[in-house]
Amino acid sequence: MTLETLIPPVRQTEVFVPELVYFEPDALNYPKGQKIMEWAKKQDLPIHMTTSHNRITNLPGDSDLEKYRIAKRTLVVGIRKTLKFDTSKPSAEYAIPIATGCMAHCHYCYLQTTLGAKPYIRVYVNTDDILKAAKQYIEERAPEITRFEAACTSDPVGLEHISGSLKELIEFMGQEPLGRLRFVTKFHHVEPLLDVKHNKHTRFRFSVNADYVIKNFEPATSSFYERIQAAGKVAKAGYPLGFIIAPIIWHEGWEDGYRELLEKLKEALPKEATSDLTFELIQHRFTKTAKTVIQQRYPKTKLELDETKRKYKWGRWGQGKYVYPDEQATALREFITEQIFDKFPNSSIDYFT
């Protein structure tokens, strides 16, 4: 059975091209900023200058919803001034900041609230400064290995054709004996990264889910078919491969949905993809603030946001979130874990949260 018969392609997701581009003046002092300016001009995009991303307040749109959608199609090119990296547990020791914001419209995404009223996409052109900071973090933790997560605040694969930043990070970490890079994506545009000298120091992960979740809650992303096809290319390029099943959503027929997901993965992945395979499992959660924002931005969403059906769990910063009750969470974890080890007996599960 082939991948094509398992998951017929329903669309070809195009690479992201913004509707508006803003440049902070200092960004043009960097080669990357100049290169992105040339790219934007070739695309014949409206280009504006701004003293700071915080001063972008005049985006077009007749309603808050329309302004939000245009903001998600707006690119801001600037400098990363804060070079103190946030922690990124349990995925990695630190989050490495190369971009902020995402062009996808996943209803459940935590960026809905963390980016607040500024959901536009920012790319940073001072990559050398970011890499120097990463080098310091690596040296501070030596002789332990230090892992960096590049997808905490964005989906960098979806921006690689514009920024080229992932390639720089991958090559840098490939030369660092104690440095490792990780990132996750819902996009299939991996070609610019297939010939990079990664030295197996970068784990390339894809976010996957049951058909119900992708169909209802992940607009403007690559299809499951496209993601798995891309995962095969990544595995053949020698990258360590992983999958994040997130958010795991309790829905009617969820057992069949997640069983079918893992069956499709088993049938579709080439043999080289399964030799060093990791899984990360994250159940759906939301905060009161997130619920309000999601319902404003996606008023027709089918996402279940009923606090009475959830368990309140305190977070590390004193803010709580609603997760599934213990009985449901245990059922999800045990069932999906069993399915993973049945289909991929040599794989490992990094965590369930």
MARVEX-863912 format. One record per residue: x, y, z of N, C-alpha, C in turn. Coordinates in steps of 0.001 Angstrom, whole numbers, plus 500000, padded with zeros to 6 digits. Layout:
BEGIN
XYZXYZXYZ
...
//
This chain:
BEGIN
500851498805500000500000500000500000500886501245500000
500588502199499140501409503395499018500814504548499807
501649505584499993501184506775500678500020507407499924
500086507379498580499043508013497786497689507355497985
497664506015498112496380505342498319495891505499499748
496836505681500678496434505873502076495810507240502283
496460508261501765496050509633502047496075510423500739
495030510370499958495023511113498690495231512603498933
496128513232498170496362514661498373495129515477498017
494753516390498888493554517185498638493912518624498260
495166519029498498495568520369498109497081520437498103
497610521459497465499030521743497533499187523090498225
499685523081499437499801524294500223500938525153499695
500625526379499351501626527293498824502471527872499953
503685528306499598504523528961500604503901530304500983
504205530745502171503635531980502701504202533196501982
503312534049501507503686535358500964502821536397501670
503426537307502417502632538277503178501927539276502265
500935539957502840500254541026502122500904542380502377
501510542526503551502185543761503932503536543416504547
504543544268504338505860544066504935506309545366505580
506744545271506825507295546411507557508760546131507879
509597547155507769510996547044508142511308548038509252
511955547555510307512563548463511268513851548979510631
514176550273510776515316550852510050516622550088510231
516935549662511457518205548977511702518296547641510977
517158547068510601517176545765509928517917545834508604
517906547008507968518561547152506671520070547305506796
520597547343508031522041547351508243522629545946508227
521772544961508087522206543563508088521977542949506707
522900542084506254522718541439504943521373540737504807
520922540093505883519647539380505805518487540357505596
518549541506506260517512542505506072517477543009504652
518649543249504072518722543693502685518191542624501729
518508541363502036518053540264501182516532540136501217
515944540272502406514483540184502519513823541375501812
514448542556501885513929543716501166513897543438499669
514971542867499129515015542531497698513922541520497350
513725540538498232512685539523497990511303540170497975
511039541060498932509731541716499016509468542567497776
510506543238497284510346544057496075510040543177494858
510705542044494762510441541130493642509018540591493689
508483540439494910507110539972495061506100541105494854
506612542320494648505769543505494453504836543723495644
505402543591496855504603543726498071504628545165498575
503567545617499212503586546933499857504611546932500989
505577547861500941506655547910501925506557549219502706
506650549098504033506568550263504911507744550231505882
508104551404506389509111551499507441508407551808508758
508944551273509843508395551543511169509541551649512160
509439552564513090510504552721514078510557551535515033
509412550882515228509337549714516113508087548913515774
508165547619515970506985546788515712505826547181516628
506146547746517789505092548162518721504286549357518208
504774549999517166504096551190516647503242550881515412
503111549612515093502258549243513967500818549175514467
500085550220514222498714550291514743497687550587513664
498134550792512442497219551236511396496953550171510341
496915548916510756496627547857509794495205548024509258
494995547729507973493662547886507388492674546862507931
491391547161507708490341546239508149489195546997508769
487975546595508445486779547270508941486294546729510280
486858545611510715486454545005511985487677544407512652
487553544106513941488665543485514660489039542149514029
488030541402513582488296540095512980489066540245511670
488684541225510868489369541451509597490795541945509839
490965542821510824492302543316511154493193542172511645
492604541258512396493368540105512872493857539261511695
492976539006510746493351538176509607494420538840508752
494355540145508609495382540858507855496696540867508636
496608541016509955497817540979510784498550539647510626
497792538575510477498406537251510291499074537121508919
498823538094508041499449538115506716500438539278506611
500886539769507764501811540901507796503162540447508332
504224540819507637505590540452508023506324541684508524
506965541550509682507780542623510253509226542121510327
510133542862509733511545542481509684512311543385510638
512931542803511639513572543628512656514732542961513353
515102543541514481516247543096515284515736542418516546
516353541303516902516088540679518193516992541354519221
516396542183520070517186542940521037517426542163522320
516440541387522744516585540600523971517242539271523639
518439539078524132519184537858523827519282536928525031
518412537158526016518257536210527109517187535217526697
517557533949526577516643532939526068515708532444527172
514453532237526817513506531622527744513780530130527853
513381529540528970513453528087529084512365527459528208
512533526182527887511596525534526970511333524087527386
511068523876528643510768522539529148509359522125528726
509116520846528449510066519730528505510791519465527189
510573520310526192511140520049524875512653520212524838
513160521277525499514581521591525417514956522450526614
516256522765526708516693523636527803516297525092527531
516426525511526278516163526908525949515390527029524633
514648528129524525514017528506523266514960529469522549
515272529192521286516154530080520532515289530930519599
515340532246519738514373533111519055514841533571517677
514264533027516625514584533491515272513372534105514587
512178533878515129510953534444514565509868534414515635
508871535258515449507717535294516342506465535432515496
505452534645515821504204534700515062504143533613514011
502929533296513584502732532182512654501615532520511680
501788532068510444500795532335509401499611531368509436
499728530297510198498636529330510296497512529882511173
496348529226511116495184529661511887494674528540512793
495580527866513489495169526798514389494363527393515547
493123526944515705492213527550516671492743527468518099
493426526390518415493810526100519793495151526714520200
495874527328519287497281527674519502497474528642520664
498493528384521497498759529251522642499271530618522200
499734530744520959500159532054520474498984533027520375
497753532480520372496582533352520357496627534358521504
497107533908522647497146534789523815498538535349524078
499588534579523851500927535079524164501322536235523258
500785536261522035501079537380521141500062538503521276
499009538252522036498035539292522339497458539969521112
497520541293521120496912542079520049497843542268518861
499020541645518882499986541824517806500351540470517192
499438539883516434499677538532515912500440538494514588
501024539639514201501775539625512952503057538805513108
503713538557511996504881537676511973506150538513511943
507058538216512852508327538929512921509478537975512655
510405538389511808511651537649511626512801538559512028
513827537950512602514960538711513134516174538515512234
516836539622511919517921539555510943519303539463511591
519407539688512897520711539637513579520999538224514077
521035537296513143521237535884513488522579535654514173
523610536373513753524929536189514368524882536472515871
524149537515516266524022537831517692523314536699518435
522293536144517802521527535056518415522407533817518584
523227533531517574524107532365517650525213532560518691
525707533778518822526711534052519860526121533815521252
524871534234521436524214534005522723524039532508522969
523658531762521916523510530311522052524839529662522442
525913530139521855527247529614522168527564529808523655
527189530942524209527432531198525631526639530231526505
525384529981526126524563529037526886525175527630526833
525686527253525679526309525930525543527536525829526457
528349526870526452529575526852527257529263526845528750
528210527530529157527840527578530571527432526202531096
526834525367530217526341524064530669527321522923530377
528416523215529725529393522164529419529829521477530720
530031520149530702530082519262529538528734518623529161
527633519149529700526329518606529331525899519126527956
525081518349527272524511518786525997523391519787526260
523323520832525458522284521845525575521400521812524339
520106521654524567519139521598523466518424522934523331
518208523338522080517506524579521788516286524279520929
515149524845521328513892524690520586513663525950519755
513527525779518441513399526930517542511959527232517153
510995526491517698509602526672517260508665527017518416
509184527649519456508321527999520586507352529120520244
507791530062519428506974531242519145506622531388517672
506902530370516880506629530468515454506717529086514829
506444529006513525506724527805512738507794528198511734
509076528031512089510149528572511254510271527925509885
509788526692509714509842526060508392509003526854507397
507873527367507864507000528147506992507582529486506586
508686529901507240509325531179506936510709531016506320
511166529785506150512544529559505736512845530140504363
511875530116503455512116530661502110512316532176502144
511914532816503237512094534257503393513356534568504188
513555533858505306514626534233506236515924533447506068
515831532161505767517026531325505721517643531067507080
516933531421508160517523531349509507517692529922510012
516773529039509659516902527655510126518174527010509579
518471527266508329519684526700507745520904527149508526
520942528423508911522069528933509692522153528240511043
521020528064511703521009527409513003521450525953512896
520941525265511897521272523847511727522769523673511490
523338524510510620524777524409510337525600524756511568
525155525746512331525865526126513556525863524980514558
524689524409514817524595523319515791525322522068515301
525389521877513993526108520729513453527582520756513787
528110521957514050529526522106514386529772522205515893
528694522174516671528818522278518123528708520889518763
529787520367519329529729519036519946528669518926521038
528398520017521737527461519983522862526167520753522574
525946521107521331524739521840520965523794520993520130
522510521109520402521492520381519634520329521336519333
519724521143518181518599521969517757517376521094517555
516216521653517883514944520971517683513927521997517185
513061521574516296511932522422515918510834521531515371
509621522067515374508456521319514910507714522172513894
507037521522512958506348522253511907505051521570511501
504146522374510936502948521863510283503006522128508779
504198522455508299504362522761506881505321521772506218
505179521647504907505944520629504181507058521221503326
507315522508503452508277523179502576509702522976503100
510195521751502988511464521381503627512652521383502666
512422521607501374513498521478500394514738522303500715
514625523557501205515843524333501486516720523731502582
516187522748503326516917522208504471517468520803504236
517197520236503079517549518832502870519040518605502652
519755519609502146521187519414501881522073520137502885
521505520526504014522269521236505043523124520234505830
524324520648506218525213519790507006524773519820508467
523904518890508829523327518903510178524080518031511171
524862517069510681525652516190511552524781515475512582
523503515312512249522526514652513137522351515369514478
522671516649514519522500517432515746521167518176515777
520362518014514734519048518660514683517967517611514554
517000517642515459515841516749515340514701517522514687
514290517015513560513247517617512742511934516933513100
510968517692513658509714517076514098508530517669513329
507534516831513142506300517249512492505140517109513463
504281518109513475503060518044514269502009517283513456
501454516227514056500436515420513387499257515240514327
498136514818513759496961514651514596495929513808513870
494863513479514593493743512761513994493108513633512911
492503512988511921491874513721510822490904514776511335
490132514432512375489136515345512922489772516661513351
490930516583513984491594517775514506492155518625513363
492855517989512423493432518741511306492336519403510477
491266518674510228490177519187509386489481520381510032
489241520328511337488415521334511999489182522479512642
490455522257512995491134523247513826492481523720513294
492895523316512085494216523688511595494169524311510197
493379525361509998493374526023508684494740526630508353
494998526751507057496216527397506544497489526647506924
497394525326507059498571524487507274498656523465506149
499801522805506046499927521725505072499058520550505493
498576519807504525497750518642504815498580517554505490
497899516608506110498594515470506716499440514759505667
498877514566504495499589513913503397500899514645503102
500834515977502987502024516755502664503067516665503778
502618516682505017503552516618506140504303515288506157
503570514203505945504214512884506005505135512674504821
504745513195503675505629513137502510506931513887502812
506803515050503451507983515830503824508822515102504876
508171514411505810508898513660506836509771512584506198
509265511954505154510062510962504442511304511574503817
511168512765503240512317513452502651513347513807503720
512853514268504866513730514651505967514502513435506486
513806512308506613514466511084507084515541510634506094
515249510710504810516225510312503797517428511244503776
517229512487504262518339513434504353519173513206505608
518804512209506422519613511822507564519304512513508867
518276513352508891517918514016510142517289513020511121
517587513123512412516743512456513412515323513015513290
514329512130513377512944512517513103512081512331514338
511087513184514483510144513044515581508766513524515184
507774513128515976506405513584515772505842514087517087
505162515208517009504415515715518157502938515513517856
502261514768518694500816514625518575500217515637519541
499773516755518977499316517859519824498446518820519014
497414519327519658496928518859520950496090517601520784
496251516686521712495405515494521715494022515922522198
493021515702521367491674516196521660490703515030521817
490006515054522928488960514058523188487734514422522339
487397513567521401486251513830520538485573512512520206
484404512584519647483688511361519296484517510556518300
484782509302518646485598508452517779487090508689517912
487520509270519060488932509617519195489850508397519125
489402507263519629490258506072519576490529505652518145
489471505621517331489653505291515917490537506324515235
490324507594515575491090508661514940492578508553515198
492959508310516445494388508237516758494997506893516351
494188505850516330494681504576515798494981504711514303
494052505318513577494246505502512142495446506399511852
495631507429512675496786508310512511498077507512512539
498236506665513547499487505925513702499614504811512666
498489504267512229498537503292511138499033503949509851
498544505147509567498985505872508368500476506192508448
500929506610509636502351506888509799503188505639509520
502766504517510075503518503270509895503600502883508424
502485503005507711502456502607506308503228503575505423
503231504864505797503762505882504899505245506165505075
505783505968506271507166506364506521508150505377505904
509212505862505289510264504967504806511002504338505977
511674503236505719512332502475506785513345503318507556
514078504194506845515103504982507525514512505974508524
513218506229508428512582507185509333512280506587510695
512302505277510813511860504636512052513008504145512929
514244504388512526515372503862513296515624504656514573
515324505953514553515534506802515723514366507775515789
513229507277516191511984508032516115511505508398517518
511122509670517698510607510106518993509188510632518839
508432510530519937507081511086519992506966511977521220
506194513039521077505847513912522195504326514053522197
503716513905523345502253513870523450501776515004524348
500903515844523826500426517007524574498903517060524486
498248516932525626496784517013525636496331518459525465
495122518640524953494589519985524771494359520660526115
494716521938526179494484522740527367494173524163526929
493541524918527807493259526310527495493134527099528790
493319528396528698493116529304529828491826530085529590
491371530773530627490179531618530463490421532702529412
491617533281529450491952534321528475491953533752527063
492551532569526906492599531945525584491199531662525062
490332531193525922488957530894525507488291532141524936
488441533258525615487830534506525152488383534913523791
489703534851523657490342535265522404489957534333521261
489978533034521509489650532057520461488222532256519968
487298532454520887485903532619520484485668533931519747
486495534932520013486397536185519272486953536032517860
488083535337517740488762535251516450488215534142515560
487674533092516171487096531980515418485706531686515977
484757532589515721483440532477516369482671531207516021
483020530539514944482325529305514558483110528047514928
484131528190515740484968527038516067484177525926516747
484569524694516463483997523524517125484831523088518322
485851523861518644486739523508519742485983523519521064
486094522418521809485392522296523089486155523097524149
485464524100524730486088525007525699485222525153526952
484638524047527377483727524049528523484521523746529798
484673524765530660485451524578531896484866523493532797
483550523283532738482927522297533626483329520870533262
483867520678532066484294519349531637485790519137531850
486435520091532475487888520048532599488361520079534044
489642519816534194490333519902535474491213521150535441
491200521909536535492021523115536602493406522754537123
494425523139536362495795522797536722496619524080536821
497270524261537961498071525454538155499351525379537340
499751526502536737500983526564535966502130527071536806
503315527092536207504519527449536972504576528941537289
503837529771536554503860531208536817502636531652537619
501979530717538261500834531069539081499552531235538298
499587530911537014498402530980536177497959529570535836
496673529318535942496171527967535722495620527771534326
495423526511533981494849526163532688493915524987532874
493034524809531928492063523725531980492556522567531115
492750521416531758493179520202531069492080519150531241
492272517983530655491276516929530809491338516346532224
490204515914532754490211515225534054491138514013534007
491620513594535171492612512519535241492177511272534489
490911510896534609490446509668533962490568509759532449
490180510900531878490292511069530433491753511178529999
492540511943530749493951512098530400494676510755530421
494376509945531419494996508618531515494587507732530349
493313507791529982492826506987528853493525507399527557
493668508692527338494350509180526141495812508734526119
496478508948527250497898508598527317498121507112527104
497356506280527797497573504828527710497247504298526322
496150504774525735495761504271524425496778504668523354
497156505937523332498075506393522277499468505799522482
499894505677523749501178505033524029501192503594523518
500123502870523785500025501481523319500092501407521796
499395502324521126499392502332519665500774502677519104
501470503595519737502804503964519263503764502788519345
503791502121520498504753501026520652504354499794519850
503060499666519551502617498587518675503102498817517249
503014500070516790503385500386515405504879500666515261
505481501243516316506887501641516253507606501148517510
507865499864517610508410499290518851509779499834519238
510519500395518296511859500912518596511868502418518859
510695503011518905510621504457519129510632504765520611
510686506047520937510610506478522340509613507618522459
508984507705523642508063508805523935508755509726524924
509009510957524511509752511888525363508936512329526574
507646512565526374506806513007527491505350513008527071
504478512988528081503044513257527915502708514362528903
502078515407528427501759516511529325500369517033529003
//
